[in-house]
Amino acid sequence: MIQPDLDLFGPAPQQLAAHTVLLPGFAVAQTEPLLDALRPVLRAAPWRHMLTPGGRSMAVALSNCGALGWVSDERGYRYSALDPQSGAPWPALPPVLLALASAAAAQAGFEGFVPDACLINHYLPGTGLSLHQDRDEQDFSQPIVSISLGLPAVFLFGGLQRSDRPQRIALNHGDILVWGGEDRLRFHGVMPVKPGVHPRLGERRINLTLRKAG
């Protein structure tokens, strides 16, 4: 079983809301296995900038792995079993990623989480993500598990209305954020990533967001 990269004197889990938990450094020990697992995924399904339903190119590049992948185009937002760029199924969810997400979910109080979709976002300095809800999944009873690698970011975690003032949550390399239950449909986003160089990933942030989509 995946264990957190924490010791008795390390950062403790942080309860940010009723069903939202930040696990600082939980993925640090798995950095190299995760990067090794992502290389074949990204060779099979390279980064791309998808279009919004309004025809605008997304600033954040993305890819997917798992039985389902999140896609966006002029027809709207949805999950698809096929990569629209290649017409092939998305690459399989790597076992190390599945085990890490399940362990993080259990640590946050969501036992038995088995994701079938992982959205992989690639942020360069200056790119962010506006406030939005994750509403394209079939089962809102399942949590969302978000793994941060590379440059730090500020996560905006709002309420159930877009107008609700969001919390600002610092996310660093190896942190995992888990939210579900009554928090599952909170609006959230990412402030533009500040310039910097991470010692392992350089001038980038990679975010792996795992869900039960089907």
C-alpha positions in Angstrom: 0.0 0.0 0.0 1.2 3.5 -0.8 2.3 5.3 2.3 2.6 9.1 2.7 6.0 10.7 2.7 5.5 12.0 6.3 7.1 11.2 9.6 5.9 11.9 13.1 7.2 15.4 12.9 6.1 16.2 9.4 3.1 18.1 8.2 -0.2 16.7 9.4 -3.4 16.4 7.2 -5.3 19.7 7.2 -9.1 19.7 7.3 -10.1 22.6 5.1 -13.8 22.1 5.1 -16.3 19.4 6.2 -15.2 16.9 3.5 -12.0 18.5 2.2 -8.5 17.4 3.3 -5.1 18.6 2.3 -2.4 16.0 2.6 0.9 17.9 2.5 3.8 16.0 0.9 1.7 12.8 0.5 3.0 12.1 -3.0 6.7 13.3 -2.6 8.1 9.8 -2.2 6.2 8.7 -5.3 7.6 11.4 -7.6 9.9 9.3 -9.7 7.5 6.3 -10.0 4.8 8.8 -11.1 7.0 10.5 -13.7 8.1 7.1 -15.0 4.5 6.1 -15.4 3.5 9.3 -17.1 6.1 9.1 -19.9 4.4 6.4 -21.9 1.0 7.9 -21.2 2.1 11.2 -22.7 3.8 9.5 -25.6 0.5 7.8 -26.5 -1.7 10.9 -25.7 0.5 14.1 -25.9 -0.4 17.4 -24.4 -2.9 19.4 -26.3 -4.9 22.7 -25.9 -8.5 21.8 -26.3 -11.2 24.3 -27.4 -13.9 25.6 -25.2 -17.5 25.3 -26.5 -17.2 29.0 -27.5 -14.2 28.1 -29.8 -11.4 29.5 -27.6 -8.2 27.6 -27.0 -7.6 26.6 -23.4 -4.5 28.1 -21.8 -3.7 25.0 -19.9 -2.5 22.0 -21.9 -4.0 18.6 -21.0 -4.0 14.9 -21.5 -5.9 12.0 -19.9 -5.5 8.4 -18.8 -8.0 5.8 -17.6 -11.1 4.2 -19.1 -12.5 7.7 -19.6 -11.0 11.0 -20.5 -12.3 14.6 -20.1 -12.6 16.5 -23.4 -13.9 19.8 -24.6 -14.8 21.1 -28.0 -17.6 23.0 -29.8 -20.1 20.3 -28.6 -19.4 21.0 -25.0 -17.6 19.3 -22.0 -17.9 15.6 -21.6 -16.1 12.3 -20.9 -15.1 10.0 -23.8 -13.6 6.6 -23.9 -11.6 7.6 -27.0 -8.9 10.2 -27.5 -10.5 12.6 -30.2 -7.0 13.4 -31.5 -6.0 9.8 -32.3 -9.3 7.9 -32.2 -7.7 5.4 -29.9 -8.7 4.5 -26.3 -6.9 6.7 -23.7 -3.8 5.1 -22.1 -4.6 2.9 -19.1 -4.4 4.4 -15.6 -1.0 3.5 -14.2 -1.1 1.2 -11.1 1.1 3.5 -9.1 -1.3 6.4 -9.8 -4.4 4.3 -9.0 -2.8 3.1 -5.7 -1.7 6.6 -4.7 -5.2 8.2 -5.4 -7.0 5.4 -3.5 -4.6 5.7 -0.5 -5.0 9.5 -0.4 -8.8 9.2 -0.6 -8.8 6.7 2.3 -6.6 9.0 4.3 -9.2 11.8 3.8 -12.1 9.5 4.8 -13.2 8.2 1.4 -12.6 4.4 1.6 -12.9 2.3 -1.5 -12.3 5.1 -4.1 -11.5 3.5 -7.5 -11.1 6.2 -10.1 -11.7 5.5 -13.8 -10.4 8.9 -15.2 -7.3 11.0 -14.6 -7.1 14.5 -16.2 -3.5 15.6 -16.5 -3.0 19.4 -16.7 0.2 21.1 -17.7 0.7 24.6 -16.4 3.4 27.0 -17.5 4.1 30.2 -15.6 1.3 32.7 -16.2 -1.4 30.0 -16.8 -4.3 29.3 -14.4 -7.8 28.0 -14.4 -10.9 30.0 -13.8 -13.5 29.1 -11.2 -15.7 26.2 -12.3 -17.6 23.2 -10.9 -16.8 19.5 -11.8 -20.3 18.4 -13.0 -19.5 16.1 -15.9 -19.2 12.9 -13.8 -22.1 10.5 -13.3 -21.7 10.0 -9.5 -21.2 13.0 -7.3 -20.9 10.7 -4.2 -17.3 10.0 -5.2 -14.5 12.4 -4.2 -12.0 14.2 -6.4 -8.3 13.6 -5.7 -5.8 16.2 -7.0 -2.1 15.6 -7.0 0.4 18.5 -7.5 3.8 18.2 -9.0 6.4 20.8 -9.8 5.9 24.5 -9.3 3.7 25.7 -6.5 0.3 27.1 -7.1 -2.5 28.8 -5.3 -5.8 26.8 -5.4 -9.0 28.7 -5.2 -11.7 26.8 -3.3 -15.0 28.5 -3.3 -18.6 27.7 -2.3 -21.6 26.3 -4.1 -22.2 29.6 -5.8 -19.7 31.2 -8.2 -20.1 34.5 -6.3 -18.9 32.9 -3.0 -15.5 34.2 -1.9 -12.9 31.4 -2.4 -10.3 30.3 0.1 -6.7 30.5 -1.2 -4.9 27.3 -0.6 -1.1 27.0 -1.2 -0.3 23.7 -3.1 3.3 22.6 -3.2 5.1 19.7 -5.0 3.8 16.4 -3.7 0.7 17.8 -2.0 -2.6 16.0 -2.5 -6.0 17.7 -2.1 -9.1 15.5 -1.6 -12.7 16.9 -1.6 -16.1 15.2 -1.8 -19.4 14.8 0.1 -21.1 18.2 0.6 -18.0 19.9 -0.8 -18.0 17.9 -4.0 -19.6 20.6 -6.2 -17.8 23.6 -4.8 -16.4 26.1 -7.3 -12.6 25.9 -7.7 -9.8 27.1 -9.8 -6.1 27.9 -9.9 -4.5 31.4 -9.9 -1.9 32.0 -12.6 1.3 30.1 -11.7 4.2 32.3 -10.8 7.5 32.1 -12.6 10.0 29.7 -11.1 12.1 26.6 -11.6 11.3 23.4 -9.8 14.5 21.3 -9.2 12.9 18.2 -10.8 10.3 19.5 -13.2 11.7 22.8 -14.3 9.3 25.7 -15.3 6.1 23.8 -15.0 3.4 22.5 -12.8 1.7 19.1 -13.5 -1.7 18.4 -11.8 -3.2 15.0 -11.8 -6.9 15.0 -11.0 -8.6 11.6 -10.5 -12.3 11.0 -10.5 -14.9 8.3 -10.8 -16.5 9.6 -14.0 -18.5 6.7 -15.4 
